[in-house]
Amino acid sequence: MKQDLSKLLANTMIEVANNIKAGNSHLSEQEQSEILDMLTHTSMSAEEVCVYLHISRPTLTNYVRNGTIPKGHKLRGRNELIWFKDELINALKD
């Protein structure tokens, strides 16, 4: 059942993406933005952030210190900080 749901989701996402590329999307700009936010609200470790942004760990520390990117979040029960991809994207847009 879970595998069937995963296949359905993957096929639906491919179909939607193809329609958007072709200019045939029935989704409004607001709906597209909401979907993008939902898909990009994923947590990342400091190491993953560095790989994603193509930066070193000291550069990440400097970016946080000078406010270029937001501070990481401390989750209960975890020792390391995490960042959310959508928050990084939004911070770097400005």
Biotite code that builds the C-alpha atoms (Angstrom):
import biotite.structure as struc

atoms = struc.array([
    struc.Atom([0.000, 0.000, 0.000], chain_id="A", res_id=1, res_name="MET", atom_name="CA", element="C"),
    struc.Atom([2.765, 2.469, 0.956], chain_id="A", res_id=2, res_name="LYS", atom_name="CA", element="C"),
    struc.Atom([4.655, 1.635, -2.231], chain_id="A", res_id=3, res_name="GLN", atom_name="CA", element="C"),
    struc.Atom([1.508, 2.245, -4.312], chain_id="A", res_id=4, res_name="ASP", atom_name="CA", element="C"),
    struc.Atom([1.034, 5.631, -2.645], chain_id="A", res_id=5, res_name="LEU", atom_name="CA", element="C"),
    struc.Atom([4.667, 6.547, -3.322], chain_id="A", res_id=6, res_name="SER", atom_name="CA", element="C"),
    struc.Atom([4.286, 5.652, -7.004], chain_id="A", res_id=7, res_name="LYS", atom_name="CA", element="C"),
    struc.Atom([1.061, 7.647, -7.247], chain_id="A", res_id=8, res_name="LEU", atom_name="CA", element="C"),
    struc.Atom([2.703, 10.669, -5.640], chain_id="A", res_id=9, res_name="LEU", atom_name="CA", element="C"),
    struc.Atom([5.756, 10.441, -7.896], chain_id="A", res_id=10, res_name="ALA", atom_name="CA", element="C"),
    struc.Atom([3.647, 10.116, -11.043], chain_id="A", res_id=11, res_name="ASN", atom_name="CA", element="C"),
    struc.Atom([1.398, 12.999, -10.008], chain_id="A", res_id=12, res_name="THR", atom_name="CA", element="C"),
    struc.Atom([4.373, 15.240, -9.287], chain_id="A", res_id=13, res_name="MET", atom_name="CA", element="C"),
    struc.Atom([5.920, 14.411, -12.672], chain_id="A", res_id=14, res_name="ILE", atom_name="CA", element="C"),
    struc.Atom([2.630, 15.176, -14.416], chain_id="A", res_id=15, res_name="GLU", atom_name="CA", element="C"),
    struc.Atom([2.236, 18.497, -12.591], chain_id="A", res_id=16, res_name="VAL", atom_name="CA", element="C"),
    struc.Atom([5.860, 19.437, -13.317], chain_id="A", res_id=17, res_name="ALA", atom_name="CA", element="C"),
    struc.Atom([5.441, 18.642, -17.013], chain_id="A", res_id=18, res_name="ASN", atom_name="CA", element="C"),
    struc.Atom([2.269, 20.751, -17.167], chain_id="A", res_id=19, res_name="ASN", atom_name="CA", element="C"),
    struc.Atom([4.007, 23.675, -15.461], chain_id="A", res_id=20, res_name="ILE", atom_name="CA", element="C"),
    struc.Atom([6.945, 23.453, -17.896], chain_id="A", res_id=21, res_name="LYS", atom_name="CA", element="C"),
    struc.Atom([4.561, 23.362, -20.853], chain_id="A", res_id=22, res_name="ALA", atom_name="CA", element="C"),
    struc.Atom([2.565, 26.333, -19.546], chain_id="A", res_id=23, res_name="GLY", atom_name="CA", element="C"),
    struc.Atom([-0.541, 24.181, -19.112], chain_id="A", res_id=24, res_name="ASN", atom_name="CA", element="C"),
    struc.Atom([-0.779, 24.312, -15.340], chain_id="A", res_id=25, res_name="SER", atom_name="CA", element="C"),
    struc.Atom([-4.153, 24.835, -13.744], chain_id="A", res_id=26, res_name="HIS", atom_name="CA", element="C"),
    struc.Atom([-2.403, 25.973, -10.564], chain_id="A", res_id=27, res_name="LEU", atom_name="CA", element="C"),
    struc.Atom([-2.380, 29.634, -9.633], chain_id="A", res_id=28, res_name="SER", atom_name="CA", element="C"),
    struc.Atom([0.880, 31.341, -8.727], chain_id="A", res_id=29, res_name="GLU", atom_name="CA", element="C"),
    struc.Atom([-0.222, 31.270, -5.069], chain_id="A", res_id=30, res_name="GLN", atom_name="CA", element="C"),
    struc.Atom([-0.908, 27.515, -5.233], chain_id="A", res_id=31, res_name="GLU", atom_name="CA", element="C"),
    struc.Atom([2.468, 26.900, -6.875], chain_id="A", res_id=32, res_name="GLN", atom_name="CA", element="C"),
    struc.Atom([4.170, 28.938, -4.151], chain_id="A", res_id=33, res_name="SER", atom_name="CA", element="C"),
    struc.Atom([2.391, 26.955, -1.423], chain_id="A", res_id=34, res_name="GLU", atom_name="CA", element="C"),
    struc.Atom([3.442, 23.654, -2.996], chain_id="A", res_id=35, res_name="ILE", atom_name="CA", element="C"),
    struc.Atom([7.036, 24.851, -3.266], chain_id="A", res_id=36, res_name="LEU", atom_name="CA", element="C"),
    struc.Atom([7.007, 25.905, 0.402], chain_id="A", res_id=37, res_name="ASP", atom_name="CA", element="C"),
    struc.Atom([5.622, 22.535, 1.443], chain_id="A", res_id=38, res_name="MET", atom_name="CA", element="C"),
    struc.Atom([8.187, 20.591, -0.589], chain_id="A", res_id=39, res_name="LEU", atom_name="CA", element="C"),
    struc.Atom([11.134, 22.631, 0.624], chain_id="A", res_id=40, res_name="THR", atom_name="CA", element="C"),
    struc.Atom([10.292, 22.653, 4.356], chain_id="A", res_id=41, res_name="HIS", atom_name="CA", element="C"),
    struc.Atom([12.767, 19.895, 5.046], chain_id="A", res_id=42, res_name="THR", atom_name="CA", element="C"),
    struc.Atom([15.317, 19.848, 7.833], chain_id="A", res_id=43, res_name="SER", atom_name="CA", element="C"),
    struc.Atom([19.036, 19.890, 7.170], chain_id="A", res_id=44, res_name="MET", atom_name="CA", element="C"),
    struc.Atom([22.032, 19.380, 9.444], chain_id="A", res_id=45, res_name="SER", atom_name="CA", element="C"),
    struc.Atom([24.930, 21.863, 9.430], chain_id="A", res_id=46, res_name="ALA", atom_name="CA", element="C"),
    struc.Atom([26.867, 19.495, 7.190], chain_id="A", res_id=47, res_name="GLU", atom_name="CA", element="C"),
    struc.Atom([23.951, 19.259, 4.748], chain_id="A", res_id=48, res_name="GLU", atom_name="CA", element="C"),
    struc.Atom([23.591, 23.058, 4.731], chain_id="A", res_id=49, res_name="VAL", atom_name="CA", element="C"),
    struc.Atom([27.279, 23.407, 3.863], chain_id="A", res_id=50, res_name="CYS", atom_name="CA", element="C"),
    struc.Atom([26.959, 20.938, 0.993], chain_id="A", res_id=51, res_name="VAL", atom_name="CA", element="C"),
    struc.Atom([23.721, 22.562, -0.226], chain_id="A", res_id=52, res_name="TYR", atom_name="CA", element="C"),
    struc.Atom([25.230, 26.073, -0.184], chain_id="A", res_id=53, res_name="LEU", atom_name="CA", element="C"),
    struc.Atom([28.708, 24.936, -1.319], chain_id="A", res_id=54, res_name="HIS", atom_name="CA", element="C"),
    struc.Atom([30.339, 26.555, 1.710], chain_id="A", res_id=55, res_name="ILE", atom_name="CA", element="C"),
    struc.Atom([32.682, 25.465, 4.505], chain_id="A", res_id=56, res_name="SER", atom_name="CA", element="C"),
    struc.Atom([31.656, 25.038, 8.129], chain_id="A", res_id=57, res_name="ARG", atom_name="CA", element="C"),
    struc.Atom([33.490, 28.257, 9.196], chain_id="A", res_id=58, res_name="PRO", atom_name="CA", element="C"),
    struc.Atom([31.632, 30.145, 6.442], chain_id="A", res_id=59, res_name="THR", atom_name="CA", element="C"),
    struc.Atom([28.329, 28.786, 7.762], chain_id="A", res_id=60, res_name="LEU", atom_name="CA", element="C"),
    struc.Atom([29.252, 30.070, 11.214], chain_id="A", res_id=61, res_name="THR", atom_name="CA", element="C"),
    struc.Atom([30.090, 33.497, 9.751], chain_id="A", res_id=62, res_name="ASN", atom_name="CA", element="C"),
    struc.Atom([26.829, 33.618, 7.764], chain_id="A", res_id=63, res_name="TYR", atom_name="CA", element="C"),
    struc.Atom([24.837, 32.892, 10.920], chain_id="A", res_id=64, res_name="VAL", atom_name="CA", element="C"),
    struc.Atom([26.859, 35.387, 12.966], chain_id="A", res_id=65, res_name="ARG", atom_name="CA", element="C"),
    struc.Atom([26.363, 38.237, 10.479], chain_id="A", res_id=66, res_name="ASN", atom_name="CA", element="C"),
    struc.Atom([22.695, 37.393, 9.833], chain_id="A", res_id=67, res_name="GLY", atom_name="CA", element="C"),
    struc.Atom([23.056, 36.230, 6.227], chain_id="A", res_id=68, res_name="THR", atom_name="CA", element="C"),
    struc.Atom([21.185, 33.073, 7.160], chain_id="A", res_id=69, res_name="ILE", atom_name="CA", element="C"),
    struc.Atom([19.038, 32.376, 10.222], chain_id="A", res_id=70, res_name="PRO", atom_name="CA", element="C"),
    struc.Atom([20.294, 30.538, 13.274], chain_id="A", res_id=71, res_name="LYS", atom_name="CA", element="C"),
    struc.Atom([19.651, 26.818, 13.322], chain_id="A", res_id=72, res_name="GLY", atom_name="CA", element="C"),
    struc.Atom([16.824, 25.354, 15.374], chain_id="A", res_id=73, res_name="HIS", atom_name="CA", element="C"),
    struc.Atom([17.369, 23.212, 18.446], chain_id="A", res_id=74, res_name="LYS", atom_name="CA", element="C"),
    struc.Atom([14.934, 20.328, 18.502], chain_id="A", res_id=75, res_name="LEU", atom_name="CA", element="C"),
    struc.Atom([14.047, 18.559, 21.696], chain_id="A", res_id=76, res_name="ARG", atom_name="CA", element="C"),
    struc.Atom([16.031, 15.380, 22.126], chain_id="A", res_id=77, res_name="GLY", atom_name="CA", element="C"),
    struc.Atom([18.665, 16.308, 19.535], chain_id="A", res_id=78, res_name="ARG", atom_name="CA", element="C"),
    struc.Atom([22.093, 17.743, 20.211], chain_id="A", res_id=79, res_name="ASN", atom_name="CA", element="C"),
    struc.Atom([22.743, 19.274, 16.824], chain_id="A", res_id=80, res_name="GLU", atom_name="CA", element="C"),
    struc.Atom([21.077, 22.293, 15.257], chain_id="A", res_id=81, res_name="LEU", atom_name="CA", element="C"),
    struc.Atom([18.945, 21.936, 12.159], chain_id="A", res_id=82, res_name="ILE", atom_name="CA", element="C"),
    struc.Atom([17.961, 24.389, 9.440], chain_id="A", res_id=83, res_name="TRP", atom_name="CA", element="C"),
    struc.Atom([14.925, 24.296, 7.179], chain_id="A", res_id=84, res_name="PHE", atom_name="CA", element="C"),
    struc.Atom([15.632, 24.499, 3.462], chain_id="A", res_id=85, res_name="LYS", atom_name="CA", element="C"),
    struc.Atom([12.771, 26.934, 2.789], chain_id="A", res_id=86, res_name="ASP", atom_name="CA", element="C"),
    struc.Atom([14.089, 29.335, 5.456], chain_id="A", res_id=87, res_name="GLU", atom_name="CA", element="C"),
    struc.Atom([17.528, 29.276, 3.842], chain_id="A", res_id=88, res_name="LEU", atom_name="CA", element="C"),
    struc.Atom([16.063, 29.898, 0.403], chain_id="A", res_id=89, res_name="ILE", atom_name="CA", element="C"),
    struc.Atom([13.993, 32.822, 1.691], chain_id="A", res_id=90, res_name="ASN", atom_name="CA", element="C"),
    struc.Atom([16.928, 34.329, 3.598], chain_id="A", res_id=91, res_name="ALA", atom_name="CA", element="C"),
    struc.Atom([19.191, 34.165, 0.550], chain_id="A", res_id=92, res_name="LEU", atom_name="CA", element="C"),
    struc.Atom([16.562, 35.724, -1.755], chain_id="A", res_id=93, res_name="LYS", atom_name="CA", element="C"),
    struc.Atom([16.774, 39.066, 0.039], chain_id="A", res_id=94, res_name="ASP", atom_name="CA", element="C"),
])
